[in-house]
Amino acid sequence: MKKDTLTIQAYSIQKVSFSDDYHLSSGHLEIPDHPQFELDDRFKSVDIKLVDPRDCHFQINTIMDVMPISTKVLGKMGYGLSNTLTGVNVILTGADETGVQLHEFGSSDGYLDEKIKFGKDGTPDLDDTIILIDAVLKKDFEFNRETCEMIFKMADDYLQPIRAELKMLSGSQATESFDYVDEKHPGKPKVALVKEVAGQGAMYDNILFPQEPAGITKGISIIDMDNMPVLLTANEYRDGVIHALV
């Protein structure tokens, strides 16, 4: 395994449906319509819907996150092999049972088709299926970092069985495969991209170095790093080493 090369294999999903358990086969993803683990006592409910972006003029709670479904198969973040699903994306929304929205610096509750621009970098395409996870907390919760991370962790735990199945797919089933080489150019100028990220608290935070691309588990908050500069390679960034919570 070359530590200067990241390979990303993409598996196209044409159909997503509800089932009693998780199952991933050629072009078809089956998922349960509820988390299959005990929820934190602060949750009132967690509802999961399958949404067509071309038919989504309905009310949602504020958008907390938009996530791909990817997994690390070999190596560490930034090199080795990662598998990812195309044709499906995840949107996490949230409020409390009284309607108080879970957001930082402005809520995005309203009609889904009016609150997100589809087909852009980081958003679902119009041909994708959206797995919409709506988290509702009990009233009188404290909106802080720990509560927010608990909600993101719930969504991460719900997606992990999909990642477990994705790890096992054969490369021969991939619809696309991309190799990204971290090339060296001795003697030429060194170029760095400086990116300022949020690190103030609650959802205004970034998680770095999770165990799965764009995940939460085992990640480190930029706040807990005292907001110090972190040097990343282009392939680490491409592989989902930063998970923005804002």
C-alpha positions in Angstrom: 0.0 0.0 0.0 1.5 3.3 -1.1 1.3 6.1 1.5 1.3 8.7 -1.2 -1.8 7.3 -3.0 -5.5 7.5 -2.1 -7.9 5.3 -4.0 -11.6 6.0 -3.8 -14.0 3.4 -5.2 -17.6 4.5 -5.9 -20.6 2.3 -5.8 -23.8 3.6 -7.5 -27.1 3.2 -5.6 -30.2 3.2 -7.8 -32.7 2.2 -5.1 -33.0 2.8 -1.3 -35.8 1.0 0.7 -36.8 0.3 4.2 -36.2 -3.2 5.6 -36.0 -4.9 9.0 -32.2 -4.8 8.8 -29.3 -3.3 6.8 -28.4 -4.9 3.5 -26.3 -3.6 0.6 -26.3 -5.3 -2.7 -25.6 -4.3 -6.3 -27.3 -0.9 -6.7 -29.7 -1.5 -3.8 -29.4 -0.2 -0.2 -31.9 -1.5 2.5 -32.0 0.3 5.9 -34.3 0.2 9.0 -36.7 3.0 9.4 -35.4 3.7 13.0 -32.2 3.4 14.9 -31.6 -0.1 16.2 -29.9 1.0 19.4 -31.0 2.6 22.6 -31.4 6.4 22.3 -30.1 8.9 24.8 -32.8 10.0 27.3 -32.7 13.5 25.9 -34.3 12.3 22.6 -38.1 12.6 22.2 -38.0 10.9 18.8 -35.8 10.1 15.8 -37.7 9.8 12.5 -36.2 8.6 9.3 -37.6 9.2 5.8 -36.6 8.5 2.3 -36.9 11.7 0.2 -36.8 12.4 -3.6 -35.1 15.8 -4.2 -37.6 16.4 -7.1 -40.5 16.0 -4.7 -39.6 17.6 -1.4 -41.8 20.6 -0.9 -42.6 19.9 2.8 -41.6 21.4 6.1 -38.4 20.3 7.8 -36.6 21.3 11.0 -33.3 23.1 10.6 -30.6 21.4 8.6 -27.8 20.4 10.9 -25.7 18.4 8.5 -25.4 17.0 5.0 -23.3 13.8 4.9 -22.0 11.3 2.3 -21.8 7.6 3.1 -18.2 6.5 2.9 -15.9 4.1 4.7 -12.2 3.4 5.2 -11.3 0.0 3.9 -7.5 0.0 4.0 -5.0 2.4 5.5 -5.5 5.6 7.4 -7.3 8.7 6.4 -5.6 10.3 3.4 -4.1 7.1 1.8 -5.0 3.5 1.1 -8.5 2.6 0.0 -11.9 4.2 0.7 -15.3 3.1 -0.6 -18.2 5.5 -1.1 -21.8 5.4 -2.2 -23.2 7.6 -4.9 -26.8 8.1 -5.6 -27.6 8.5 -1.9 -26.9 11.2 0.7 -27.9 11.9 4.3 -29.5 15.1 5.7 -29.7 15.5 9.5 -32.3 17.9 10.9 -33.2 18.8 14.4 -35.5 20.7 16.9 -37.0 20.2 20.3 -40.5 19.0 21.0 -41.7 22.6 21.4 -40.3 23.6 18.0 -37.1 25.3 19.2 -34.6 24.7 16.3 -31.2 23.2 16.8 -29.0 25.7 15.0 -26.1 28.2 15.2 -26.3 31.7 13.7 -29.7 31.2 11.9 -32.1 28.4 11.4 -32.9 26.7 8.0 -36.2 25.3 9.0 -38.9 25.6 6.3 -39.7 23.8 3.0 -36.8 21.5 2.1 -36.7 22.5 -1.6 -36.4 26.1 -0.6 -33.7 25.6 2.0 -31.1 23.7 0.1 -29.6 24.0 -3.4 -29.3 20.6 -5.0 -26.6 19.5 -7.4 -23.8 21.6 -5.8 -20.6 20.5 -4.1 -21.6 19.0 -0.8 -25.3 18.7 -1.6 -27.4 15.9 -3.0 -28.0 15.7 -6.7 -31.6 15.7 -8.0 -31.3 12.0 -9.0 -30.1 11.0 -5.5 -32.2 9.5 -2.7 -32.0 11.4 0.6 -32.0 9.6 3.9 -33.6 12.3 6.1 -32.9 11.8 9.8 -35.0 14.1 12.0 -33.9 14.3 15.6 -36.4 15.8 18.1 -35.2 16.5 21.7 -37.3 16.8 24.8 -38.0 20.3 26.0 -35.7 22.1 28.5 -32.5 20.6 27.1 -29.2 22.5 27.4 -27.9 23.5 23.9 -24.2 22.9 24.3 -21.3 21.0 22.7 -22.1 17.8 24.4 -25.7 17.8 23.4 -24.9 18.6 19.8 -22.2 15.9 19.6 -24.7 13.4 21.0 -27.1 14.1 18.1 -24.3 13.8 15.5 -23.1 10.6 17.1 -26.6 9.2 16.9 -26.6 9.7 13.2 -23.1 8.3 12.9 -24.1 5.2 14.8 -27.1 4.7 12.5 -24.9 4.9 9.4 -22.1 2.7 10.7 -23.8 -0.6 9.7 -24.1 0.7 6.2 -20.3 1.4 6.2 -19.7 -2.1 7.6 -21.5 -3.6 4.5 -19.7 -1.1 2.2 -16.3 -2.3 3.4 -17.1 -5.8 2.2 -18.0 -5.0 -1.4 -15.6 -6.3 -4.1 -13.7 -3.7 -6.2 -15.2 -5.5 -9.3 -18.6 -4.1 -8.3 -17.4 -0.5 -8.2 -18.9 1.7 -10.9 -15.9 4.1 -10.7 -12.4 4.2 -9.2 -10.1 7.2 -8.7 -6.5 7.3 -7.7 -5.2 10.5 -6.1 -1.4 10.6 -5.9 0.3 13.0 -3.5 3.1 14.0 -5.9 6.3 15.6 -4.9 8.0 18.3 -7.0 11.5 18.8 -5.6 12.9 22.3 -6.2 9.5 23.9 -6.9 7.7 26.3 -4.6 5.7 24.7 -1.8 2.0 25.7 -1.9 -0.3 25.6 1.1 -4.0 26.4 1.3 -5.0 28.1 4.5 -8.6 27.3 5.6 -10.1 29.0 8.6 -12.6 26.7 10.4 -15.1 27.3 13.2 -14.2 26.5 16.7 -16.3 28.3 19.3 -18.7 25.8 20.8 -22.0 24.0 20.4 -22.5 23.3 16.6 -19.9 26.0 15.8 -17.2 23.3 15.7 -15.2 21.0 13.5 -14.3 17.4 14.1 -10.9 16.2 12.7 -9.5 12.7 12.1 -12.6 10.6 12.7 -12.2 6.9 12.1 -14.5 7.0 9.1 -14.7 9.7 6.3 -17.0 12.5 7.3 -17.7 10.7 10.5 -17.7 11.6 14.2 -16.5 8.6 16.2 -13.0 8.9 17.6 -12.6 12.4 16.0 -11.1 15.3 17.8 -12.8 18.7 18.2 -10.8 21.7 16.9 -11.7 23.3 20.1 -10.0 20.6 22.1 -6.9 21.3 20.0 -7.1 24.9 21.3 -7.9 26.0 17.8 -4.2 25.6 16.9 -3.2 25.3 13.2 -3.3 21.7 11.8 -1.3 20.6 8.8 -3.2 18.3 6.4 -2.4 16.8 3.0 -4.7 17.3 0.1 -5.6 13.6 0.2 -6.6 13.8 3.9 -8.9 16.7 3.1 -10.3 14.8 0.1 -10.8 11.6 2.2 -13.1 13.4 4.7 -10.7 14.1 7.5 -12.7 17.3 8.5 -16.4 17.1 9.6 -17.9 20.5 9.9 -20.7 20.7 12.4 -21.8 24.2 11.5 
